[in-house]
Amino acid sequence: MKSRDTLIRLKRFQVDEKRRQVTQIETMIAEFQRMASELDREIVAEQTRAGINDPTHFAYPTYARAATQRRDNLLESAENMKGQLADAQAELAEAFEELKKVELLDERDQARERNAENVRDQQAMDDIGIQGHSRRAS
């Protein structure tokens, strides 16, 4: 039983670790998207200030060009992280299923032990009843 308890603790730890990984990736994606939105606002503000919206124009603001590249990189990174998120979520689901299997086995073992104990208790009660009946009959 002790090894089963250890296994359950290990599986719970693995589930918690996978859950932390999923949360971390979700947070990173949200942060990348937030930063890209801020860069969008800065790009628009710089274009408005310069009065030039065409990135191919020779006088297009350098900051707007650099911010556009940075925003595109952030959005690409967020998209790549979505693939990692899907993988991490699949690993979490797998770890959770493994935990449930081990917990189910543990519950079955405990139920089997309770049934065996109940049978022993019932047998002991039957023996006591038989002894009491034997005494009265004698």
C-alpha positions in Angstrom: 0.0 0.0 0.0 2.8 2.4 0.8 4.2 2.1 -2.7 0.8 2.9 -4.1 0.6 6.0 -1.9 4.0 7.1 -3.2 2.8 6.5 -6.8 -0.3 8.5 -6.3 1.7 11.4 -4.8 4.1 11.2 -7.8 1.2 11.2 -10.3 -0.4 14.2 -8.5 3.0 16.0 -8.6 3.2 15.3 -12.4 -0.3 16.6 -13.0 0.5 19.8 -11.0 3.7 20.3 -12.9 1.9 19.9 -16.3 -0.8 22.3 -15.1 1.9 24.9 -14.2 3.5 24.5 -17.6 0.1 25.0 -19.4 -0.5 28.1 -17.2 3.0 29.5 -18.0 2.5 29.0 -21.7 -0.9 30.7 -21.6 0.5 33.6 -19.7 3.4 34.0 -22.2 0.9 34.0 -25.1 -1.2 36.6 -23.5 1.8 38.7 -22.7 3.1 38.5 -26.3 -0.4 39.5 -27.6 -0.6 42.4 -25.1 2.9 43.7 -26.1 1.9 43.4 -29.8 -1.2 45.5 -29.2 0.8 48.1 -27.4 3.2 48.2 -30.4 0.2 48.6 -32.8 -0.9 51.7 -30.9 2.7 53.1 -30.9 3.0 52.4 -34.7 -0.3 54.2 -35.4 0.8 57.1 -33.2 4.2 57.4 -35.0 2.6 57.2 -38.4 0.1 59.9 -37.4 2.9 62.1 -36.0 4.9 61.7 -39.2 1.9 61.8 -41.5 3.2 58.8 -43.5 1.3 55.5 -43.4 3.1 53.7 -46.3 5.9 51.5 -45.1 7.5 51.7 -48.5 7.7 55.5 -48.5 11.3 56.7 -48.2 10.5 59.0 -45.2 8.6 56.3 -43.3 9.5 56.6 -39.6 12.3 54.3 -38.6 10.7 53.7 -35.2 7.5 52.6 -36.8 9.4 50.2 -39.1 11.3 48.7 -36.2 8.1 48.5 -34.0 6.3 46.8 -36.9 9.0 44.2 -37.1 9.0 43.6 -33.4 5.2 43.3 -33.4 5.3 40.7 -36.2 8.0 38.8 -34.3 5.9 38.8 -31.1 2.8 37.6 -33.0 4.8 34.8 -34.7 6.2 33.8 -31.3 2.6 33.7 -29.9 1.5 31.5 -32.7 4.5 29.1 -32.1 3.6 29.0 -28.4 0.0 27.9 -29.3 1.5 24.7 -30.7 3.5 24.2 -27.5 0.3 24.9 -25.5 -1.6 22.2 -27.4 1.2 19.7 -26.7 1.3 20.8 -23.0 -2.5 20.4 -22.7 -2.3 16.9 -24.2 0.5 16.0 -21.8 -1.7 17.3 -18.9 -4.6 15.3 -20.0 -2.5 12.2 -20.3 -1.0 12.7 -16.8 -4.4 13.3 -15.4 -5.7 10.0 -16.9 -2.7 8.2 -15.4 -3.5 9.7 -12.0 -7.1 8.6 -12.2 -6.1 5.1 -13.1 -3.8 4.8 -10.1 -6.5 6.3 -7.8 -9.1 3.9 -9.2 -6.8 1.0 -8.5 -6.2 2.3 -5.0 -9.9 2.6 -4.4 -10.5 -0.9 -5.6 -7.8 -2.2 -3.3 -9.3 -0.4 -0.4 -12.8 -1.7 -1.2 -11.4 -5.2 -1.5 -9.8 -4.8 2.0 -13.0 -3.5 3.5 -14.9 -6.4 2.1 -12.4 -8.9 3.4 -12.5 -7.2 6.8 -16.3 -7.3 6.8 -16.3 -11.0 5.9 -13.8 -11.6 8.8 -16.0 -9.6 11.2 -19.1 -11.4 10.0 -17.4 -14.7 10.5 -16.3 -13.7 14.0 -19.9 -12.7 14.8 -21.2 -16.0 13.4 -18.8 -17.9 15.5 -19.9 -16.0 18.6 -23.5 -16.7 17.7 -22.8 -20.4 17.2 -21.0 -20.6 20.5 -23.8 -18.9 22.3 -26.3 -21.1 20.7 -24.2 -24.2 21.5 -24.1 -23.2 25.2 -27.9 -22.7 25.4 -28.5 -26.1 23.8 -26.2 -27.9 26.2 
